[in-house]
Amino acid sequence: LDQARELLGYGEAKNKDSEWLPMDKLDHATGIRTKMGKLNIGIHIVPKTIASSIPAGLGRTDPNANPYLPPPSGRLKFSLNPFVMGSELCGPKLCAQLTCCLIC
């Protein structure tokens, strides 16, 4: 169940030092705002001396700390190889079974 929640983007709960911000879209023709989702954001403001003593990379590049950014989950890896794409879409076990059926 945790893995399914992570794939759908409903992973961990909000951190103690972050807040959920509602995201919406304004239809300029009607003036109506449509809810589009929520964004969990946390900001740490520190003195420059502390910030320079704890280096952080850009995005997920090294050093990936303060905070650690895990790799994105639930994304497909595109490939021109049909077996790799079959494995991505159906999972490795089902892809192997389908490949065996097609070969036999």
TORNU-839550 format. One record per residue: residue in one letter; chain; residue number from 1; x, y, z of N, C-alpha, C, O in turn. Coordinates in nm, 3 decimals, decimal comma, m for minus. Atoms other than C-alpha are relative to their C-alpha. Example, Ala and Ser with C-alpha at 12.3 -4.5 7.8 and 13.67 -1.06 7.14 Angstrom:
<atoms>
+------+-----+-----+---------+---------+---------+---------+---------+---------+---------+---------+---------+---------+---------+---------+
! type ! mol ! seq !     n.u !     n.v !     n.w !    ca.u !    ca.v !    ca.w !     c.u !     c.v !     c.w !     o.u !     o.v !     o.w !
+------+-----+-----+---------+---------+---------+---------+---------+---------+---------+---------+---------+---------+---------+---------+
!    A !   A !   1 !   0,089 !  m0,119 !   0,000 !   1,230 !  m0,450 !   0,780 !   0,090 !   0,120 !   0,000 !   0,194 !   0,118 !   0,066 !
!    S !   A !   2 !  m0,082 !  m0,119 !  m0,006 !   1,367 !  m0,106 !   0,714 !  m0,077 !   0,109 !   0,073 !  m0,026 !   0,220 !   0,090 !
+------+-----+-----+---------+---------+---------+---------+---------+---------+---------+---------+---------+---------+---------+---------+
</atoms>
This chain:
<atoms>
+------+-----+-----+---------+---------+---------+---------+---------+---------+---------+---------+---------+---------+---------+---------+
! type ! mol ! seq !     n.u !     n.v !     n.w !    ca.u !    ca.v !    ca.w !     c.u !     c.v !     c.w !     o.u !     o.v !     o.w !
+------+-----+-----+---------+---------+---------+---------+---------+---------+---------+---------+---------+---------+---------+---------+
!    L !   A !   1 !   0,082 !  m0,119 !   0,000 !   0,000 !   0,000 !   0,000 !   0,088 !   0,126 !   0,000 !   0,056 !   0,225 !  m0,067 !
!    D !   A !   2 !  m0,090 !  m0,116 !  m0,003 !   0,288 !   0,239 !   0,079 !   0,062 !   0,026 !  m0,137 !   0,079 !   0,141 !  m0,177 !
!    Q !   A !   3 !  m0,060 !  m0,015 !   0,132 !   0,444 !   0,171 !  m0,261 !  m0,101 !   0,060 !  m0,098 !  m0,065 !   0,144 !  m0,180 !
!    A !   A !   4 !   0,104 !  m0,055 !   0,088 !   0,114 !   0,243 !  m0,439 !  m0,021 !   0,149 !   0,030 !  m0,037 !   0,229 !  m0,062 !
!    R !   A !   5 !   0,015 !  m0,141 !  m0,037 !   0,076 !   0,569 !  m0,244 !   0,117 !   0,081 !  m0,054 !   0,098 !   0,193 !  m0,101 !
!    E !   A !   6 !  m0,119 !  m0,070 !   0,049 !   0,433 !   0,666 !  m0,340 !  m0,008 !   0,019 !  m0,151 !   0,026 !   0,126 !  m0,202 !
!    L !   A !   7 !   0,011 !  m0,010 !   0,146 !   0,369 !   0,592 !  m0,711 !  m0,104 !   0,103 !  m0,040 !  m0,088 !   0,171 !  m0,142 !
!    L !   A !   8 !   0,105 !  m0,096 !   0,032 !   0,054 !   0,805 !  m0,705 !   0,032 !   0,140 !   0,049 !  m0,044 !   0,233 !   0,023 !
!    G !   A !   9 !  m0,038 !  m0,131 !  m0,048 !   0,237 !   1,092 !  m0,538 !  m0,057 !   0,034 !   0,136 !  m0,050 !   0,149 !   0,178 !
!    Y !   A !  10 !   0,054 !  m0,023 !  m0,134 !   0,070 !   1,051 !  m0,200 !   0,093 !  m0,061 !   0,104 !   0,048 !  m0,125 !   0,198 !
!    G !   A !  11 !  m0,101 !   0,061 !  m0,086 !   0,393 !   0,950 !  m0,027 !  m0,007 !   0,046 !   0,144 !  m0,111 !   0,033 !   0,209 !
!    E !   A !  12 !  m0,010 !  m0,037 !  m0,140 !   0,504 !   1,085 !   0,305 !  m0,094 !   0,116 !   0,034 !  m0,132 !   0,196 !  m0,052 !
!    A !   A !  13 !   0,080 !  m0,112 !  m0,048 !   0,294 !   1,319 !   0,514 !   0,085 !   0,126 !   0,005 !   0,206 !   0,122 !  m0,017 !
!    K !   A !  14 !  m0,068 !  m0,130 !  m0,005 !   0,384 !   1,684 !   0,554 !   0,105 !   0,002 !   0,110 !   0,081 !  m0,047 !   0,221 !
!    N !   A !  15 !  m0,104 !  m0,018 !  m0,100 !   0,710 !   1,760 !   0,733 !  m0,045 !   0,104 !   0,102 !  m0,133 !   0,185 !   0,074 !
!    K !   A !  16 !   0,039 !  m0,095 !  m0,105 !   0,687 !   1,955 !   1,059 !   0,035 !   0,144 !  m0,034 !  m0,027 !   0,236 !   0,018 !
!    D !   A !  17 !  m0,041 !  m0,136 !   0,035 !   0,862 !   2,255 !   0,902 !  m0,040 !   0,037 !  m0,143 !   0,032 !   0,111 !  m0,210 !
!    S !   A !  18 !   0,048 !  m0,032 !   0,133 !   0,660 !   2,272 !   0,580 !  m0,151 !   0,025 !   0,005 !  m0,217 !  m0,002 !   0,106 !
!    E !   A !  19 !   0,142 !  m0,031 !   0,009 !   0,314 !   2,378 !   0,467 !  m0,053 !  m0,040 !  m0,136 !   0,021 !  m0,036 !  m0,235 !
!    W !   A !  20 !   0,067 !   0,030 !   0,126 !   0,068 !   2,272 !   0,197 !  m0,056 !   0,130 !  m0,057 !  m0,130 !   0,200 !   0,012 !
!    L !   A !  21 !   0,054 !  m0,117 !   0,068 !  m0,008 !   2,551 !  m0,051 !  m0,098 !  m0,045 !  m0,107 !  m0,062 !  m0,129 !  m0,190 !
!    P !   A !  22 !   0,095 !   0,040 !   0,105 !  m0,323 !   2,519 !  m0,264 !   0,042 !   0,060 !  m0,135 !   0,080 !   0,177 !  m0,143 !
!    M !   A !  23 !  m0,033 !  m0,046 !   0,135 !  m0,257 !   2,545 !  m0,637 !  m0,130 !   0,007 !  m0,079 !  m0,211 !  m0,086 !  m0,074 !
!    D !   A !  24 !   0,120 !  m0,012 !   0,080 !  m0,528 !   2,673 !  m0,869 !   0,031 !   0,070 !  m0,131 !   0,139 !   0,126 !  m0,151 !
!    K !   A !  25 !  m0,014 !  m0,060 !   0,133 !  m0,582 !   2,798 !  m1,222 !  m0,114 !   0,100 !  m0,018 !  m0,229 !   0,067 !   0,009 !
!    L !   A !  26 !   0,101 !  m0,102 !   0,022 !  m0,765 !   3,119 !  m1,308 !  m0,043 !  m0,001 !  m0,146 !   0,039 !   0,012 !  m0,236 !
!    D !   A !  27 !   0,056 !  m0,013 !   0,134 !  m0,995 !   3,116 !  m1,610 !  m0,029 !   0,148 !  m0,020 !  m0,124 !   0,201 !   0,038 !
!    H !   A !  28 !   0,012 !  m0,144 !   0,016 !  m0,955 !   3,475 !  m1,728 !  m0,132 !   0,041 !  m0,066 !  m0,180 !   0,153 !  m0,046 !
!    A !   A !  29 !   0,125 !  m0,034 !   0,067 !  m1,271 !   3,461 !  m1,940 !  m0,116 !   0,006 !   0,099 !  m0,201 !   0,094 !   0,090 !
!    T !   A !  30 !   0,111 !   0,005 !  m0,096 !  m1,502 !   3,368 !  m1,650 !   0,037 !   0,054 !   0,138 !  m0,052 !   0,087 !   0,217 !
!    G !   A !  31 !  m0,043 !  m0,045 !  m0,132 !  m1,292 !   3,476 !  m1,351 !  m0,012 !  m0,106 !   0,107 !  m0,004 !  m0,075 !   0,226 !
!    I !   A !  32 !   0,016 !   0,110 !  m0,095 !  m1,339 !   3,134 !  m1,188 !   0,134 !  m0,070 !   0,020 !   0,206 !  m0,098 !  m0,076 !
!    R !   A !  33 !  m0,122 !   0,074 !  m0,035 !  m1,050 !   2,963 !  m1,006 !  m0,035 !  m0,147 !   0,015 !  m0,129 !  m0,183 !   0,085 !
!    T !   A !  34 !   0,018 !   0,144 !  m0,008 !  m1,024 !   2,585 !  m1,049 !   0,114 !  m0,059 !   0,081 !   0,231 !  m0,033 !   0,051 !
!    K !   A !  35 !  m0,104 !   0,064 !  m0,080 !  m0,838 !   2,382 !  m0,786 !   0,075 !  m0,102 !  m0,084 !   0,014 !  m0,183 !  m0,154 !
!    M !   A !  36 !  m0,083 !   0,089 !   0,078 !  m0,545 !   2,196 !  m0,942 !   0,080 !  m0,097 !   0,086 !   0,133 !  m0,196 !   0,034 !
!    G !   A !  37 !  m0,075 !   0,087 !  m0,089 !  m0,380 !   2,037 !  m0,638 !   0,064 !   0,078 !   0,112 !   0,029 !   0,194 !   0,137 !
!    K !   A !  38 !  m0,070 !  m0,064 !  m0,111 !  m0,152 !   2,115 !  m0,346 !   0,149 !  m0,023 !  m0,015 !   0,193 !  m0,123 !  m0,072 !
!    L !   A !  39 !  m0,146 !   0,007 !   0,006 !   0,221 !   2,178 !  m0,314 !   0,053 !   0,009 !   0,143 !   0,021 !   0,103 !   0,216 !
!    N !   A !  40 !  m0,059 !   0,000 !  m0,134 !   0,414 !   2,089 !   0,002 !   0,135 !   0,070 !  m0,011 !   0,224 !   0,023 !  m0,081 !
!    I !   A !  41 !  m0,121 !  m0,080 !   0,012 !   0,685 !   2,351 !   0,049 !   0,054 !   0,036 !   0,138 !  m0,022 !   0,063 !   0,231 !
!    G !   A !  42 !  m0,067 !  m0,042 !  m0,122 !   0,937 !   2,430 !   0,320 !   0,118 !   0,088 !  m0,036 !   0,193 !   0,057 !  m0,128 !
!    I !   A !  43 !  m0,108 !  m0,094 !   0,027 !   1,180 !   2,721 !   0,329 !   0,081 !   0,017 !   0,128 !   0,025 !   0,037 !   0,236 !
!    H !   A !  44 !  m0,090 !  m0,021 !  m0,113 !   1,483 !   2,751 !   0,557 !   0,085 !   0,123 !  m0,032 !   0,158 !   0,123 !  m0,131 !
!    I !   A !  45 !  m0,081 !  m0,120 !   0,016 !   1,640 !   3,095 !   0,591 !   0,110 !  m0,005 !   0,106 !   0,084 !  m0,005 !   0,226 !
!    V !   A !  46 !  m0,115 !   0,011 !  m0,090 !   1,991 !   3,075 !   0,738 !   0,102 !   0,109 !  m0,035 !   0,101 !   0,160 !  m0,147 !
!    P !   A !  47 !  m0,106 !  m0,097 !   0,031 !   2,285 !   3,315 !   0,765 !   0,094 !  m0,053 !  m0,107 !   0,110 !  m0,174 !  m0,122 !
!    K !   A !  48 !  m0,089 !   0,037 !   0,110 !   2,530 !   3,315 !   0,475 !   0,117 !  m0,085 !   0,048 !   0,163 !  m0,173 !  m0,025 !
!    T !   A !  49 !  m0,113 !   0,078 !  m0,052 !   2,810 !   3,176 !   0,695 !  m0,038 !  m0,147 !   0,016 !   0,042 !  m0,236 !  m0,014 !
!    I !   A !  50 !   0,046 !   0,139 !  m0,016 !   2,606 !   2,863 !   0,774 !  m0,026 !  m0,062 !  m0,137 !   0,011 !  m0,177 !  m0,161 !
!    A !   A !  51 !   0,031 !   0,052 !   0,134 !   2,487 !   2,826 !   0,414 !   0,127 !  m0,036 !  m0,077 !   0,129 !  m0,137 !  m0,147 !
!    S !   A !  52 !  m0,124 !   0,030 !   0,073 !   2,843 !   2,840 !   0,277 !   0,076 !  m0,117 !   0,063 !   0,157 !  m0,181 !  m0,004 !
!    S !   A !  53 !  m0,070 !   0,112 !  m0,064 !   2,965 !   2,583 !   0,532 !  m0,069 !  m0,134 !  m0,027 !  m0,009 !  m0,239 !  m0,005 !
!    I !   A !  54 !   0,073 !   0,123 !   0,032 !   2,698 !   2,329 !   0,426 !  m0,037 !   0,006 !  m0,148 !  m0,146 !   0,053 !  m0,182 !
!    P !   A !  55 !   0,029 !  m0,013 !   0,143 !   2,720 !   2,302 !   0,046 !  m0,115 !  m0,092 !  m0,044 !  m0,137 !  m0,198 !   0,014 !
!    A !   A !  56 !   0,108 !   0,079 !   0,059 !   2,427 !   2,176 !  m0,157 !   0,011 !   0,013 !  m0,151 !   0,041 !   0,120 !  m0,204 !
!    G !   A !  57 !  m0,006 !  m0,001 !   0,145 !   2,418 !   2,080 !  m0,522 !  m0,127 !   0,060 !  m0,060 !  m0,224 !   0,085 !   0,011 !
!    L !   A !  58 !   0,116 !  m0,051 !   0,070 !   2,177 !   2,213 !  m0,782 !  m0,094 !  m0,117 !  m0,029 !  m0,055 !  m0,212 !  m0,096 !
!    G !   A !  59 !   0,095 !   0,109 !   0,019 !   1,866 !   1,992 !  m0,780 !   0,047 !  m0,126 !   0,071 !   0,068 !  m0,124 !   0,192 !
!    R !   A !  60 !  m0,043 !   0,127 !  m0,058 !   1,973 !   1,629 !  m0,727 !   0,149 !  m0,028 !  m0,022 !   0,195 !  m0,140 !   0,003 !
!    T !   A !  61 !  m0,143 !   0,022 !   0,023 !   2,341 !   1,680 !  m0,819 !   0,075 !  m0,001 !   0,133 !   0,023 !   0,046 !   0,235 !
!    D !   A !  62 !  m0,080 !   0,008 !  m0,123 !   2,618 !   1,618 !  m0,564 !   0,044 !   0,137 !   0,045 !   0,069 !   0,222 !  m0,041 !
!    P !   A !  63 !   0,047 !   0,083 !  m0,111 !   2,626 !   1,699 !  m0,281 !  m0,151 !   0,015 !   0,018 !  m0,202 !   0,126 !   0,031 !
!    N !   A !  64 !   0,145 !   0,003 !  m0,012 !   2,260 !   1,599 !  m0,250 !  m0,036 !  m0,014 !   0,147 !  m0,068 !  m0,123 !   0,194 !
!    A !   A !  65 !   0,032 !   0,000 !  m0,143 !   2,196 !   1,695 !   0,112 !  m0,057 !   0,136 !   0,036 !  m0,047 !   0,232 !  m0,040 !
!    N !   A !  66 !   0,054 !  m0,126 !  m0,057 !   2,027 !   1,963 !   0,319 !  m0,102 !   0,067 !  m0,088 !  m0,076 !   0,181 !  m0,127 !
!    P !   A !  67 !   0,048 !   0,133 !  m0,033 !   1,767 !   1,841 !   0,228 !   0,038 !  m0,100 !  m0,109 !   0,071 !  m0,062 !  m0,221 !
!    Y !   A !  68 !  m0,023 !   0,107 !   0,098 !   1,822 !   1,506 !   0,056 !  m0,120 !  m0,006 !  m0,093 !  m0,234 !  m0,009 !  m0,046 !
!    L !   A !  69 !   0,108 !   0,010 !   0,099 !   1,617 !   1,488 !  m0,266 !   0,003 !  m0,139 !  m0,061 !   0,094 !  m0,169 !  m0,139 !
!    P !   A !  70 !   0,000 !   0,135 !   0,056 !   1,523 !   1,128 !  m0,351 !  m0,032 !   0,004 !  m0,149 !  m0,090 !   0,101 !  m0,197 !
!    P !   A !  71 !   0,034 !   0,003 !   0,143 !   1,495 !   1,024 !  m0,716 !  m0,151 !  m0,007 !  m0,018 !  m0,221 !  m0,062 !   0,068 !
!    P !   A !  72 !   0,145 !   0,002 !   0,020 !   1,148 !   1,070 !  m0,863 !  m0,051 !  m0,142 !  m0,015 !   0,016 !  m0,227 !  m0,073 !
!    S !   A !  73 !   0,058 !   0,134 !   0,010 !   0,921 !   0,769 !  m0,834 !  m0,120 !   0,003 !  m0,093 !  m0,186 !   0,106 !  m0,107 !
!    G !   A !  74 !   0,118 !   0,012 !   0,084 !   0,656 !   0,647 !  m1,073 !   0,017 !   0,051 !  m0,142 !  m0,082 !   0,062 !  m0,214 !
!    R !   A !  75 !  m0,021 !  m0,048 !   0,137 !   0,814 !   0,775 !  m1,393 !   0,044 !  m0,114 !  m0,090 !   0,119 !  m0,202 !  m0,048 !
!    L !   A !  76 !  m0,040 !   0,099 !   0,099 !   0,851 !   0,563 !  m1,705 !   0,135 !   0,037 !  m0,059 !   0,166 !   0,155 !  m0,078 !
!    K !   A !  77 !  m0,126 !  m0,021 !   0,069 !   1,192 !   0,520 !  m1,861 !  m0,023 !  m0,034 !  m0,147 !  m0,053 !  m0,148 !  m0,181 !
!    F !   A !  78 !   0,025 !   0,022 !   0,142 !   1,156 !   0,565 !  m2,237 !   0,117 !  m0,071 !  m0,065 !   0,233 !  m0,042 !  m0,038 !
!    S !   A !  79 !  m0,100 !   0,073 !   0,074 !   1,340 !   0,324 !  m2,464 !  m0,059 !  m0,042 !  m0,135 !  m0,179 !  m0,066 !  m0,145 !
!    L !   A !  80 !   0,046 !   0,050 !   0,130 !   1,319 !   0,223 !  m2,830 !  m0,003 !  m0,152 !  m0,003 !  m0,057 !  m0,212 !  m0,096 !
!    N !   A !  81 !   0,003 !   0,146 !  m0,011 !   1,370 !  m0,138 !  m2,721 !  m0,139 !  m0,042 !   0,047 !  m0,180 !  m0,003 !   0,157 !
!    P !   A !  82 !   0,137 !   0,037 !  m0,039 !   1,020 !  m0,297 !  m2,715 !  m0,005 !  m0,086 !   0,126 !  m0,105 !  m0,081 !   0,198 !
!    F !   A !  83 !  m0,001 !   0,083 !  m0,121 !   1,120 !  m0,543 !  m2,439 !   0,015 !   0,087 !   0,125 !  m0,047 !   0,061 !   0,228 !
!    V !   A !  84 !  m0,017 !  m0,092 !  m0,113 !   1,235 !  m0,262 !  m2,211 !  m0,129 !   0,077 !   0,024 !  m0,171 !   0,091 !   0,139 !
!    M !   A !  85 !   0,126 !  m0,073 !  m0,016 !   0,916 !  m0,063 !  m2,277 !  m0,111 !  m0,091 !   0,050 !  m0,194 !  m0,049 !   0,131 !
!    G !   A !  86 !   0,098 !   0,095 !  m0,051 !   0,705 !  m0,375 !  m2,221 !   0,018 !  m0,024 !   0,148 !  m0,079 !  m0,035 !   0,223 !
!    S !   A !  87 !  m0,030 !   0,019 !  m0,141 !   0,877 !  m0,427 !  m1,890 !  m0,042 !   0,123 !   0,081 !  m0,091 !   0,108 !   0,193 !
!    E !   A !  88 !   0,041 !  m0,122 !  m0,069 !   0,813 !  m0,062 !  m1,794 !  m0,151 !   0,010 !   0,011 !  m0,204 !   0,050 !   0,115 !
!    L !   A !  89 !   0,145 !  m0,014 !   0,001 !   0,446 !  m0,075 !  m1,890 !  m0,072 !  m0,111 !   0,076 !  m0,171 !  m0,084 !   0,145 !
!    C !   A !  90 !   0,070 !   0,115 !  m0,059 !   0,351 !  m0,424 !  m1,768 !   0,068 !  m0,056 !   0,124 !   0,007 !  m0,134 !   0,198 !
!    G !   A !  91 !  m0,076 !   0,060 !  m0,108 !   0,618 !  m0,504 !  m1,513 !   0,083 !  m0,113 !  m0,056 !   0,046 !  m0,173 !  m0,157 !
!    P !   A !  92 !  m0,092 !   0,100 !   0,056 !   0,906 !  m0,748 !  m1,563 !  m0,059 !  m0,141 !  m0,005 !  m0,033 !  m0,215 !  m0,100 !
!    K !   A !  93 !   0,054 !   0,136 !  m0,003 !   0,714 !  m1,064 !  m1,465 !  m0,102 !  m0,021 !  m0,112 !  m0,094 !  m0,120 !  m0,186 !
!    L !   A !  94 !   0,102 !   0,012 !   0,106 !   0,415 !  m1,005 !  m1,696 !   0,062 !   0,013 !  m0,138 !   0,019 !  m0,054 !  m0,232 !
!    C !   A !  95 !  m0,069 !  m0,016 !   0,128 !   0,647 !  m0,890 !  m1,975 !   0,069 !  m0,131 !  m0,040 !   0,065 !  m0,170 !  m0,157 !
!    A !   A !  96 !  m0,065 !   0,128 !   0,029 !   0,844 !  m1,216 !  m1,948 !  m0,101 !  m0,105 !  m0,042 !  m0,076 !  m0,183 !  m0,134 !
!    Q !   A !  97 !   0,104 !   0,097 !   0,036 !   0,523 !  m1,420 !  m1,960 !  m0,056 !   0,028 !  m0,141 !  m0,078 !  m0,065 !  m0,219 !
!    L !   A !  98 !   0,050 !  m0,035 !   0,133 !   0,394 !  m1,231 !  m2,265 !   0,103 !  m0,032 !  m0,107 !   0,067 !  m0,078 !  m0,216 !
!    T !   A !  99 !  m0,106 !   0,030 !   0,096 !   0,731 !  m1,269 !  m2,440 !   0,006 !  m0,150 !  m0,025 !   0,022 !  m0,193 !  m0,139 !
!    C !   A ! 100 !   0,000 !   0,147 !   0,017 !   0,725 !  m1,646 !  m2,376 !  m0,118 !  m0,044 !  m0,084 !  m0,104 !  m0,133 !  m0,168 !
!    C !   A ! 101 !   0,119 !   0,034 !   0,079 !   0,370 !  m1,665 !  m2,519 !   0,019 !   0,036 !  m0,146 !  m0,022 !  m0,039 !  m0,234 !
!    L !   A ! 102 !  m0,021 !  m0,043 !   0,138 !   0,472 !  m1,472 !  m2,830 !   0,103 !  m0,086 !  m0,070 !   0,091 !  m0,110 !  m0,190 !
!    I !   A ! 103 !  m0,105 !   0,081 !   0,062 !   0,782 !  m1,685 !  m2,890 !  m0,049 !  m0,140 !  m0,029 !  m0,015 !  m0,198 !  m0,132 !
!    C !   A ! 104 !   0,045 !   0,139 !   0,016 !   0,608 !  m2,020 !  m2,845 !  m0,106 !  m0,016 !  m0,104 !  m0,153 !  m0,128 !  m0,127 !
+------+-----+-----+---------+---------+---------+---------+---------+---------+---------+---------+---------+---------+---------+---------+
</atoms>
